[in-house]
Amino acid sequence: MFAARFERFGPPGVLSVGDLPEPHAGPGQVRIRVHAAGVSPVDLAIRAGKSRSPIPLLHIPGVDAAGVVDEAEIDGVAIGDEVFGAVDLARLGGATAEFAVLAFWAAKPPSMPWEQAGAAASGIETATRALDLLDVRPGSTLLIDGASGGVGSLAVGLALARGARVHGTAAPGNQEFVAGLGATPVPYGPGLRERVPGPVDAALDVAGKGSLPELVALTGAPSSVVTLADFSGPEHGVRLSVGALGGEPDGRHGLAVAARLFTEGSFRVPVQEVFEDAAAAHAAAEHGPRRGKLVVLSPGSGPRRTTPTTRSR
């Protein structure tokens, strides 16, 4: 199969497309012929050699993918089913290829574009887990610090679908984007207490830029704050949520919920740009504003465009 891969750590240019052996589904897994795969911050960290976990080389990046099932080692899934999901998160790779083995997944709604489906799973899992930890429910007010990126933008949509009010911080150039998601935009940076309108019940730190003391002050208690990105969180009494890799219960049930919400028209996966080249996607992810997810079409499979969007080469 064709796959994006790298044999040494470094800048985006270490990525290239080559022919590799096909993976196969094990017990409890499915294999898909990939249509689209997402680009996540963890992919960039691994490629740059900054992962906290040892990563063997040669490595295929990508944890999120969507496609058509062609092998299934579990009941309830049929060959030909369209699904979206994520690889085994302990492996942290394998999705940016013609074939990928998924460890968890949900049925793709027929109306969901492949680009949105391919970028969705791990971000939905992460956001759902955090919202559950914060007990976000109808009528509550949530502040998301870093609302314009891949996980932050998904958390906005999922929180709104729960009936919460959402404030989202973003850089000046992303304020309109955050407003378009349905959140109240708040300028990013120190001094949040003076800029956030009204009381806040809970706060989610996606940015990891040192805002935890302010978020605790805004909510009134460390227990009302969860961080996904600041490893100093426990020093402030704030829960650090890193999912199954940290021994936590996960939010995988959220995939089916998100699929239902998409079908109902109350949730979408914001996609900033679609690429045919993984190295170009990684380079774009490292520079410029992030407004939702970046997506790579499956190497060697040809374009499968379902909605107008930008494509880079």
C-alpha positions in Angstrom: 0.0 0.0 0.0 1.0 3.6 -0.4 1.5 5.5 2.9 3.0 8.8 4.1 5.9 7.9 6.4 9.2 9.1 7.8 12.4 7.3 8.8 14.0 10.0 10.9 12.6 12.8 13.1 12.7 16.3 11.8 10.8 19.0 9.9 7.8 18.3 7.6 10.3 17.6 4.7 11.2 14.2 6.3 7.7 13.0 5.2 7.4 11.1 1.9 5.1 8.6 0.3 6.3 5.1 -0.2 5.0 1.5 -0.6 4.7 -0.4 2.6 3.1 -3.7 3.7 -0.6 -3.6 4.4 -1.8 -3.8 8.0 -4.5 -6.2 9.0 -7.3 -6.1 11.5 -6.8 -8.0 14.8 -9.4 -9.1 17.3 -11.9 -6.3 18.0 -10.6 -4.1 15.2 -11.6 -3.1 11.7 -9.5 -2.2 8.7 -10.6 0.5 6.3 -9.6 1.7 2.9 -8.9 5.2 3.9 -10.6 8.2 2.2 -9.3 10.9 4.4 -7.1 11.3 7.5 -6.7 14.2 10.0 -3.6 16.0 11.1 -3.4 16.5 14.9 -0.8 18.2 17.2 0.4 14.9 18.4 1.4 14.0 14.8 3.6 17.1 14.6 5.2 16.4 17.9 6.0 12.8 17.0 7.4 13.8 13.6 9.6 16.4 15.2 10.9 13.9 17.8 9.2 15.6 20.7 6.8 12.8 21.7 6.7 11.9 25.4 6.4 8.2 24.3 9.1 6.2 22.4 8.1 6.0 18.8 9.8 3.3 16.6 10.9 4.3 13.1 9.7 3.8 10.3 6.5 5.7 11.3 3.2 6.4 9.5 1.6 9.5 11.0 -2.0 10.1 11.8 -4.4 8.9 14.4 -7.8 9.8 12.8 -9.2 8.4 9.6 -12.5 7.6 7.7 -13.1 5.1 5.0 -14.8 1.9 4.0 -14.4 -1.3 6.0 -12.7 -4.1 4.1 -11.7 -6.3 7.1 -13.6 -6.8 10.4 -12.6 -8.9 13.4 -15.7 -8.0 15.4 -19.4 -8.6 15.2 -21.7 -5.8 14.2 -19.6 -4.4 11.4 -19.9 -5.4 7.7 -17.6 -5.2 4.8 -18.5 -2.1 2.9 -19.6 -0.1 6.0 -18.6 3.6 6.0 -17.0 4.5 9.3 -14.8 7.1 11.0 -12.6 6.5 13.9 -9.0 6.3 15.3 -6.1 3.9 15.5 -4.9 2.3 18.7 -3.8 5.4 20.6 -0.9 3.6 22.1 0.6 3.4 18.6 -0.1 7.0 17.8 0.1 6.5 14.1 -0.9 4.6 10.9 -3.8 6.6 9.6 -2.3 8.5 6.7 -2.2 5.5 4.3 -4.3 3.6 1.8 -5.3 1.2 4.6 -5.6 1.8 8.3 -6.6 -0.4 11.3 -9.1 1.3 13.6 -9.3 0.5 17.3 -12.6 2.5 17.9 -15.0 3.9 15.4 -18.6 4.9 14.6 -20.8 4.7 11.5 -20.3 7.7 9.3 -23.5 9.6 8.6 -24.2 9.4 4.9 -24.4 13.2 4.7 -21.1 13.7 6.5 -18.3 14.7 4.0 -15.3 12.4 4.1 -13.1 15.4 5.0 -15.0 16.1 8.2 -15.2 12.4 9.1 -11.5 11.8 8.6 -10.5 14.5 11.0 -13.0 13.9 13.7 -12.5 10.9 16.0 -9.7 11.6 18.5 -10.8 15.2 18.8 -14.3 14.2 19.6 -13.0 11.6 22.1 -10.8 14.2 23.7 -13.5 16.9 23.8 -16.2 14.5 25.1 -14.0 13.2 27.9 -13.2 16.8 29.0 -16.9 17.9 28.9 -17.9 14.9 30.9 -15.2 15.6 33.5 -16.5 19.2 33.8 -20.1 18.0 33.9 -21.2 20.4 31.1 -24.9 20.4 30.9 -27.9 22.6 29.8 -27.7 26.1 31.2 -24.1 25.9 32.3 -21.5 28.4 31.0 -18.2 27.1 29.7 -15.0 29.0 28.8 -12.7 27.3 26.3 -9.2 28.8 26.2 -8.0 28.0 22.7 -11.4 27.6 20.9 -10.3 28.0 17.3 -8.0 24.9 16.9 -8.9 21.3 16.1 -10.0 20.1 19.5 -11.2 23.5 20.8 -13.5 24.0 17.8 -15.0 20.5 18.3 -15.4 21.2 22.1 -17.4 24.4 21.2 -19.8 22.5 19.0 -20.3 19.6 21.4 -20.8 21.9 24.4 -23.4 24.0 22.5 -25.2 20.8 21.5 -25.4 19.9 25.3 -27.3 23.2 25.8 -24.4 25.1 27.4 -23.3 28.7 26.8 -19.8 28.9 25.5 -17.1 31.6 25.6 -14.1 30.9 23.4 -10.7 32.6 23.4 -8.9 33.2 20.2 -6.3 35.4 18.5 -7.6 38.6 16.8 -7.7 36.9 13.4 -9.8 34.0 14.7 -12.5 36.0 16.6 -14.9 35.9 13.6 -14.3 32.1 13.2 -15.1 31.5 16.9 -18.3 33.5 16.6 -19.3 31.5 13.6 -19.0 28.3 15.7 -21.7 29.8 18.0 -19.4 30.8 20.9 -18.9 34.3 22.3 -15.4 35.2 21.2 -13.0 36.5 23.8 -9.5 38.0 23.0 -6.8 35.5 23.8 -4.1 36.2 26.4 -3.6 37.5 30.0 -6.4 39.5 31.7 -9.2 37.1 30.9 -11.1 38.0 34.1 -11.6 41.5 32.7 -12.7 40.3 29.3 -14.9 37.3 29.9 -18.6 38.5 30.0 -20.4 37.3 33.1 -19.8 34.3 35.5 -18.3 31.1 34.3 -19.2 27.6 35.7 -16.3 25.6 34.1 -13.2 26.2 32.0 -11.4 24.0 29.5 -7.7 24.8 28.7 -6.8 23.6 25.2 -4.0 26.1 24.6 -1.7 25.2 27.4 -0.2 28.7 27.6 -0.2 29.3 31.3 -3.8 30.5 31.9 -4.7 28.0 34.6 -4.5 30.5 37.6 -6.8 32.8 35.8 -9.2 30.0 34.8 -9.3 28.9 38.5 -10.1 32.5 39.5 -12.8 32.8 36.9 -14.6 29.5 37.9 -13.9 29.8 41.6 -12.4 26.3 42.1 -9.6 24.1 40.6 -12.1 21.3 40.3 -14.1 23.4 37.7 -11.1 23.5 35.4 -9.7 20.8 33.1 -6.5 21.2 31.0 -5.6 19.1 27.9 -2.3 20.7 27.3 -0.7 22.2 30.5 1.3 19.5 32.3 1.6 21.9 35.3 -2.1 21.4 35.9 -1.8 19.3 39.1 0.4 22.0 40.7 -2.7 24.2 40.5 -5.1 21.5 41.6 -6.4 21.3 38.1 -7.1 18.0 36.4 -4.9 17.1 33.5 -6.8 15.0 31.0 -4.7 12.8 28.7 -7.2 10.0 28.2 -6.5 6.3 28.1 -2.7 6.9 28.0 -3.1 8.3 31.5 -5.4 5.5 32.7 -8.6 7.6 32.5 -12.0 6.5 31.2 -12.3 7.7 27.7 -15.1 9.4 25.7 -15.3 7.0 22.8 -19.1 6.8 23.3 -19.0 10.4 22.0 -18.4 9.3 18.4 -21.9 7.9 18.0 -23.4 10.9 19.8 -21.5 13.3 17.5 -22.7 11.3 14.4 -26.3 11.6 15.6 -25.8 15.3 16.3 -24.4 15.8 12.8 -27.4 14.1 11.2 -29.7 16.3 13.3 -27.8 19.4 12.0 -26.5 20.5 15.4 -22.8 19.6 15.0 -20.1 19.8 12.4 -16.4 19.2 12.2 -14.8 22.5 11.1 -12.2 21.8 8.4 -9.7 24.6 7.5 -8.0 23.0 4.5 -7.6 19.7 2.6 -4.3 18.5 1.3 -3.1 15.7 -1.1 0.4 15.9 0.4 1.1 15.0 4.1 4.3 17.1 4.2 2.4 20.2 3.0 -0.3 19.6 5.6 2.3 19.3 8.4 4.0 22.5 7.3 0.6 24.3 7.2 -0.2 23.0 10.7 3.0 24.6 12.1 2.4 28.0 10.6 -0.4 30.4 10.5 -3.7 30.5 12.3 -5.6 27.3 13.1 -9.3 27.3 12.4 -10.5 23.8 12.8 -8.9 20.7 11.3 -6.4 20.0 8.6 -7.0 16.9 6.4 -5.0 14.7 4.1 -6.5 12.6 1.4 -5.4 9.0 1.4 -2.1 8.5 -0.4 -2.4 6.8 -3.8 -6.2 6.7 -3.7 -7.1 9.7 -5.8 -9.4 12.6 -4.8 -12.7 11.9 -3.1 -14.1 15.4 -2.7 -17.6 15.8 -1.4 -17.7 19.5 -0.6 -15.9 22.5 -2.0 -12.8 23.3 0.0 -9.2 24.4 -0.4 -6.8 21.8 -1.7 -3.0 22.3 -1.4 -0.3 20.4 -3.2 
